[in-house]
Amino acid sequence: MSHLARRAEIMKLARLLGTPPEQLEFLSHVDALAIRALREQATASLFDGDRKMLHNLASASRLLPAALIARIAEKVFGPLLCARVAGQMNVERAVDITRRLPTPFLADVCVLLDPRQTTELIAATPVEEVVRVAAELSGRKEFIVMGRFVNSVPLKSIRAVLEAEKDDETLLRIAFFVEDPSRLNEIVAVLPEQRLRHLVAAAAQMGDELWPEALSLMNQVDLGWQRKMANIAAALPDDAVRQMIVSSQNCDLWDEILPVIGLMETAGKRRLTHFVETLSDEALQGILRSAEDNSLWPDLLPLIGLMEAAAKQRVTGLVSLLSDTALAGIVQATEQRGLWSDLLPLIGRMDPAARQRLAGLVESLSDTALAGVVQAAEQGRLWNDLLPLIGQMEPAARQRLTGLVESLSDTALAGVVQAAEQGSLWSDLLPLIGRMDPAARQRLAGLVESLSDAALAGVLRAAEQGSLWSDLLPLIELMEPAARQRVTGLVESLSDAALAGVVQAAEQGSLWSDLLPLIGRMVPGARKRIAGLVESLSDTALAGVLQAAERGRLWHKLLPLLGLMEPAAKERLSGLVASLSGTALAEIVRIAEQHALWNDLLPLIGRMDAAARQRVAGLVESLSEGGLAGIVQAAGQRGLWNDLLPLIGGMERPARQRLGALVGSLSEPALGAVLRAAEDARLWSDLLPVIGTMDAAGRQRMAHLAESLSDPALAEILRVADQGQHWDDLLPLIGLMGQAARKRVAGLVESLSDSSLSAILQAAARNRLWPDLLPLTALMNPAGKQRLADLLDALDDAALGGLVESVGSDPAWSATLAELADSLRMDRRNRLLGLLQKGASQSAA
């Protein structure tokens, strides 16, 4: 029971014992029910000791007339003995005697009566007598005595007393000491409404003197009367309302008035709130303590919710200082009464440490309770208060709340996004979005993408500051293309440190499937910065990038990034790409062709080992003419011949033939770049087969360019042709060179070994390349010609016939051949000369 009930019990006990209430102050912390029990025991002790003697005295009184007994009682026995005997007398006899006693004496007797034994007597007392005695007792301010008799007085007598007693203060003081609160409902019910209003107004105006008694009455009547009296109090003039608050503070009556305020209509609560806001922090702390001690949070929270922002902030600071136990009580009360709309604004104003404590309490609620929290945030548009709370919860609780938030309507989700934008709460919302299922995240993406560029920049800042890229990246890729492009523009303007955070999140969260499309939309400068970050990843991480590109078919996004990396990173990546399946490599080739990304892919291919390059070559050689032309164009524009030539070198001859035609059609400067690449990277073994497949015009232009090569370069070409048996590709090129260049080549050829010279002759014989070889032979010195003649001597007749047929009637080549014939063995020389003569005759004919 409340401390007012405790105070009433102490005063009644003091009255019974005839001692000042102050001497019983030590009972102020004892429960009121315990004090009442003590008072009842004291009453029994005081009144039951002489019951037999009193009973005998009451029996003897029946022998005398009532008038005489009344005279004796007043003059001889006195009030105390009369009071003791009254409980032992016959009721009718006792009533007859009381009618003959003066009112003052009856009042003296009433003060000393034992209520337990005189209930029937009091109930049988005539109404007019009750009114007279009540007036006498009221005049003496014997409110405790009057309160004791309320339980026994019939309602008709009570009504008569109320009509006779015009002093509101008296009624309230009597009510304060009524034993049975249920009688108070009957008493209040017989009061006219106007009298009830005057009663409450009088208590408010008298403040500390009477307001406690009024509050006691309000808290003891039934709920309906409580609500009626609460609203009467709320409708009083400002001065009276102010005095109610002041008196409640002065008398420490918050445990009494808070339930009353809780029953007021909203307008009334708001009026009282205005005055509560003016209290000092110390007073507000007292209110909080009272709410904590008496579990009155359901009454106080709505009151706080009606405060102005400044006052609410003050209260928030005080609530933040409460113990964990007190905060748990607040959360429990909020859950049970559905007061989240009042509590959430407080939580939203708390400092992070206090909010963290609340988060730990809220996250332990059931799913049903959490649903109530979300519903309150939706209905009251309190997301700016709830989101920071969710942001401080443990992952498991955030996941549970995510399920509740993602089930909201589009309108509600729009409110969430709006709150995050207005309150800069993306650091709290993004982790929720990151946990949502794809369908809900898609809905959020549609809302976020409609934000302004400034708002989207705020989202990125939150992701950067809170390392929340793992939550944001999947959201970006669910947006419409135009919004994705806007976000891309914002991302590419981030600092290197921020971009490093993006890459780190993609690595740790395996989010390359979300990041690669973003990178693919960036301008080259930003993509270059990202490339610098990605290339520093471990091989395992880079393998994850490739895996994402393969799984999500994102090679068109990844290849441009790889193309911007440093050579060392490309080297590492080429090894990873080379280890991909044939299907994956085929997809890469297809994407490179479709999106014209050969300038990004070729550097990777050029760094692969021979086996991997051979696999890619098999895929490339099946491309259309347009696809192959794209490769050649990319190599020409970006100077990637050192990457392309090894690829071509691994192709089958038909594919080389097709590429040779494309390379041969290049401009002379482009062909010059091809030669320089072959020379710088020693790729003659790859280039010579290409040259061998060129048409005459392409080979002629290539020969013209090759004439300017240095002797070491020409010597390297001959060495490669010798080792790779590429004489059938080289000889047509040499044959098209000018006289001076051929002379230099002849000097290099005549220094070759006999086996090499023999290979040259065999290539010439096999491919009828004598017209290309003989001009070279003619420029050799005699020793070189002799060695060739010796090797020519080993050719069979078919080969010699082909030689003669190739020379035809050309006198220059015939003279050269005749010169060689002079060095042959007799039979061979005769045979060769015969073939020459026959050929000449046929030509003449």
Sequence and secondary structure as in RCSB ss.txt:
>XXXX:A:sequence
MSHLARRAEIMKLARLLGTPPEQLEFLSHVDALAIRALREQATASLFDGDRKMLHNLASASRLLPAALIARIAEK
VFGPLLCARVAGQMNVERAVDITRRLPTPFLADVCVLLDPRQTTELIAATPVEEVVRVAAELSGRKEFIVMGRFV
NSVPLKSIRAVLEAEKDDETLLRIAFFVEDPSRLNEIVAVLPEQRLRHLVAAAAQMGDELWPEALSLMNQVDLGW
QRKMANIAAALPDDAVRQMIVSSQNCDLWDEILPVIGLMETAGKRRLTHFVETLSDEALQGILRSAEDNSLWPDL
LPLIGLMEAAAKQRVTGLVSLLSDTALAGIVQATEQRGLWSDLLPLIGRMDPAARQRLAGLVESLSDTALAGVVQ
AAEQGRLWNDLLPLIGQMEPAARQRLTGLVESLSDTALAGVVQAAEQGSLWSDLLPLIGRMDPAARQRLAGLVES
LSDAALAGVLRAAEQGSLWSDLLPLIELMEPAARQRVTGLVESLSDAALAGVVQAAEQGSLWSDLLPLIGRMVPG
ARKRIAGLVESLSDTALAGVLQAAERGRLWHKLLPLLGLMEPAAKERLSGLVASLSGTALAEIVRIAEQHALWND
LLPLIGRMDAAARQRVAGLVESLSEGGLAGIVQAAGQRGLWNDLLPLIGGMERPARQRLGALVGSLSEPALGAVL
RAAEDARLWSDLLPVIGTMDAAGRQRMAHLAESLSDPALAEILRVADQGQHWDDLLPLIGLMGQAARKRVAGLVE
SLSDSSLSAILQAAARNRLWPDLLPLTALMNPAGKQRLADLLDALDDAALGGLVESVGSDPAWSATLAELADSLR
MDRRNRLLGLLQKGASQSAA
>XXXX:A:secstr
  HHHHHHHHHHHHHHHTS GGGGGGGTTS HHHHHHHHHHHHHHHHSTTHHHHHHHHHHGGGS HHHHHHHIII
IIHHHHHHHHHTTS HHHHHHHHTTS HHHHHHHHHH  TTT HHHHHHS HHHHHHHHHHHHHTT HHHHHHHT
TTS HHHHHHHHHH   HHHHHHHHHT S HHHHHHHHHHS HHHHHHHHHHHHHHGGGTHHHHHHHHHHS HHH
HHHHHHHHHTS HHHHHHHHHHHHHTT HHHHHHHHHTS HHHHHHHHHHHTTS HHHHHHHHHHHHHTT HHHH
HHHHHTS HHHHHHHHHHHTTS HHHHHHHHHHHHHHT HHHHHHHHHHS HHHHHHHHHHHTTS HHHHHHHHH
HHHHHT HHHHHHHHHTS HHHHHHHHHHHTTS HHHHHHHHHHHHHTT HHHHHHHHHHS HHHHHHHHHHHTT
S HHHHHHHHHHHHHTT HHHHHHHHTTS HHHHHHHHHHHTTS HHHHHHHHHHHHHTT HHHHHHHHHTS HH
HHHHHHHHHTTS HHHHHHHHHHHHHTT HHHHHHHHTTS HHHHHHHHHHHHTS HHHHHHHHHHHHHTT HHH
HHHHHHTS HHHHHHHHHHHTTS HHHHHHHHHHHHHHT HHHHHHHHHTS HHHHHHHHHHHHTS HHHHHHHH
HHHHHHT HHHHHHHHHTS HHHHHHHHHHHTTS HHHHHHHHHHHHHTT HHHHHHHHHTS HHHHHHHHHHHT
TS HHHHHHHHHHHHHHT HHHHHHHHHTS HHHHHHHHHHHTTS HHHHHHHHHHHTT HHHHHHHHHHHTTS 
HHHHHHHHHHHHHHHHHHH 
